[in-house]
């Protein structure tokens, strides 16, 4: 396992198409995964890591992501504002946030806790409380159709079928008294009514579990019998039940060890490739962003402070808050 991680670190850093800072972040993430599987504190191992981190050259990487500029924009958010009111006081949680999402693109929304990431994403499918507790303003276009302000019955046709969510904590999202397969089957009944027989739905449950790397035989297991990583995979399978065009992954690696984090990220990448699905990744971890995101939108105190291709933002951050977030990523270098 250690050799595999070191080889991955070498491959990530020596790929000179990537800007240097991106390679440093990827190398740091790989090193942390290596530490979880083997004692990497020895001078020899750290020297090898340092050598990977001492390469030269930046070059051009596909992370410039001009490939998505000409693709169809399936989601446009313009001037999104979200206010919460309680006891006569109003909190402006999201202020004038705008972004676009192209087909097949992975957009990372990055920021610390309380920056408005999750609230912005929940506003897309009308998952926020109703007025007067919450007021949502702006424009949200899904394939050219304005969906902000739709009636509840119309929003239900969008949730799961067009925009699906993987929430932050699978342990609290999964119902402990139902089997994992039953919960996925419920999502199929809701979003895929054309599967009318129990047998066809059961077969579909097995297909979804197999797609996310879980044996279909485990459909009858309860959530507490799954590890954290398997619970997250089950949540992803549930989100895929309606064949959505957009998958919103809200901190999908929370409370997972770094090796499992990488497996979940690889799964999201594979799903994007197989399904041509767009992904909105909500995170505060630039290490994960560097691994899979095509573009980055940085939020600070409810406002967008920076947006651009992942490599551009990491290599040349314009805003001081973005630079502060990047400074939190460990740099495996010696002076």
Secondary structure as UniProt FT lines:
FT   HELIX           2..14
FT   TURN            16..17
FT   HELIX           20..37
FT   HELIX           43..52
FT   TURN            53..54
FT   HELIX           62..64
FT   HELIX           66..68
FT   TURN            69..70
FT   STRAND          73..86
FT   TURN            87..88
FT   STRAND          89..102
FT   TURN            103..104
FT   STRAND          106..110
FT   TURN            113..114
FT   HELIX           117..123
FT   TURN            124..126
FT   TURN            131..133
FT   STRAND          134..142
FT   TURN            143..144
FT   STRAND          145..146
FT   TURN            148..149
FT   HELIX           152..158
FT   TURN            160..162
FT   STRAND          163..166
FT   HELIX           170..173
FT   TURN            176..177
FT   HELIX           180..191
FT   TURN            193..194
FT   HELIX           198..211
FT   TURN            212..213
FT   HELIX           216..220
FT   HELIX           223..225
FT   HELIX           228..240
FT   TURN            241..242
FT   STRAND          246..250
FT   TURN            252..255
FT   HELIX           258..275
FT   STRAND          278..283
FT   HELIX           286..292
FT   STRAND          295..300
FT   TURN            301..302
FT   STRAND          303..309
FT   HELIX           310..315
FT   HELIX           320..327
//
